[in-house]
Amino acid sequence: MIKLSVMYPYSPEAHFDYDYYRDSHMPLLKQRLGEVCRYYTIDKGFNAVTPDSNPAFIAMCHVYCDSVEALMTAIGPYAEELAADVANFTNVTPIQQISEVIIEKSE
């Protein structure tokens, strides 16, 4: 299994509409990917390790799929649409990474 992580770095000028992200953007992504997206998670960063510190990322999503090939094939036709929707919820340029999931959940 692989995971596409999309991370939105913190900056003092950063704006992020978590409601839009949760209620519109991510359901749109799931709809476009269909069965290729096994599931996704959304994280809201609130601080670094120490209290009252700024987070490295204000938000992240993790999209779980069976393979890179399946993800790329499914997302390809919708990449421009999904990228254009980013302006509806943030002014932050996201960082993306694809990882192999070694352990999906621990015991």
RAFENLIN-V748221 format. One record per pair of residues at least 6 apart in sequence whose ideal C-beta (glycine too) atoms are under 8 Angstrom apart, sorted by the first residue. I is the first residue (numbers start at 1). J is the second residue. Records with the same first field share a line. If there is no record, write none. Layout:
I->J + J
This chain:
1->38 + 64 + 65 + 66 + 100 + 101 + 104
2->64 + 65 + 66 + 67 + 68 + 71 + 98 + 99 + 100 + 101
3->62 + 63 + 64 + 65 + 98 + 99 + 100 + 101
4->62 + 63 + 65 + 71 + 96 + 97 + 98
5->60 + 61 + 62 + 63 + 96 + 97 + 98 + 99
6->60 + 61 + 63 + 94 + 95 + 96
7->57 + 59 + 60 + 94 + 95 + 96 + 97
8->14 + 16 + 57 + 58 + 59 + 60 + 90 + 92 + 94 + 95
9->56 + 57 + 58 + 92 + 93 + 95
10->45 + 54 + 55 + 56 + 57 + 58
11->92
13->91
14->58 + 90 + 91 + 92
15->90 + 91 + 92
16->58 + 59 + 89 + 90 + 92
17->88 + 89 + 90
18->42 + 44 + 59 + 89
20->88 + 89
21->42 + 59 + 61 + 89 + 90
22->42
24->85 + 88 + 89
25->82 + 85 + 86 + 88 + 89
26->40 + 42 + 61
28->82 + 85
29->37 + 40 + 63 + 82
30->37 + 40
32->74 + 75 + 77 + 78 + 81 + 82
33->63 + 65 + 71 + 74 + 75 + 78
34->74
36->65 + 66 + 70 + 71 + 73 + 74
37->63 + 64 + 65 + 74
38->64 + 65 + 66
39->64
40->61 + 62 + 63 + 64
41->61 + 62
42->59 + 60 + 61
43->57 + 59 + 60 + 61 + 62
44->58 + 59
45->55 + 56 + 57 + 58 + 59 + 60
46->55
47->53 + 54 + 55
48->54 + 55 + 56
58->92
59->90
63->71
64->101 + 104
65->71 + 74
68->98
71->98
75->82
86->94
